[in-house]
Each structure stands twice: as structure tokens, then as C-alpha cells.
């Protein structure tokens, strides 16, 4: 094997949880994108579902070590397999799946880069382009907002208001240039401008891949764009 082949064949690092605020955890490792978990007496909310059933089941095992409460909600920030491949595991654990309305149609049609998803893995609560919804759970306010069609036409941002944490999914990564998968470069610029207009210097940002970022990191990304 070449070095690049060996790297690609290597197993991903194990799923780990880092607490950013009381009951709010940054989940990295495993197959697929970063996740977030909000756990407390009202139940558990998860943002993004890893690449596949095995990765999601590994993450669920870590979550069970954090809380024995029910898994109530799963939010998909967009349709790609590294964010939705584990939907079926979370649905089996009791989660109601929430996403942009286009995500449901794309998953059902198998247009996300995989086969058509079973009904149980489809979002049952959706919001339209330009829309969103707000959840109140475990003393936290969670704003889920459809963003301009930047990475995809169905990307969303999740803002944990009290903790001042933004999950940006693949709208932001410090380690790569923007990936256009149906969206536009201008909408990447507009999306990050919207984030920066709202955020303050104490905010933290969760990329689709990579470590937790600061306002300065996101500003540098905006400058690069």
C-alpha cells in the first residue's frame, strides 16, 4: 500500500465527547462528521448522525455513558451521508428527526450519495427554505435555521443560544476550501456573513469536520472567501 492508501484504509479514531457547557457535548471521531449532544432531564438532542449504522451505534454508546435519558431529537444539518448515515440507528433509539424539507426528499430518493433511505430514517419534522424552528430543551434554546444554498441547497445552522455555540456543519471548515454540492460560492460568503453579524467574541463554532473554532477562526475563513 502507498502511504495515502494506508491512511484512507485506517479506521477512524474512536468517538469522544468534550463538554462545552453544562450538558452540551462536542462529539468527534468515528466515521462521519462532527456531532453535538445536548443532554438533561428533558431528554437528549443530537445534531448529525455520523456516516453509517456502525458509527452511529458507537456514538450512541458514548452518549449512553453521558446520560440515561431518552433520545428525543436528531437534527440533520444537510443530506450528505456523513451527516445522515446513522439516522436509522437514532430513529430506532426513539429520536424524532428534524431537517430542511429538501433533506427528506433527497434521502427518500437516494440522491444524497447513497440508496433510498427507509421511511424510519427520514425527517418527520421539516422546515422550508428561509424558515426554521426553535426548540426549548434542558434549559437551552436551540434555534435551527435554514441557511442560503451554500454547501448544498438544504443546509442549516443550529444555534445553542444560552451556551453561545453555533453548529455550522459544512458551511465552515478551517482545513479546506468551500465544497459546492449544489450551492454557490456567493451563498457561502452570505452565510458566513450572517453568522458573523450575529455572533460575538465569546461564541464557539462547530465545523462539519475539525476542532471547535473561535470567532477569529471564522473571521479568517470569511477573509479567505
Secondary structure, DSSP 8 states (H G I E B T S, - for coil): --HHHHHHHS-----EEEEEETTEEEEE-SSSS-EEEEEETTEEEEE---SSHHHHHHHHHHHHHH--S-EEEEE-SSS-HHHHTTHHHHHHTT-EEEEEHHHHHHHHHT-SSSS---GGGS-SEEE-TT-EEEEEETTEEEEEEE--SSSSTT-EEEEETTTTEEEEETT--TTS----SSS-HHHHHHHHHHHHHH--TT-EEEESSSS-EEHHHHHHHHHH-
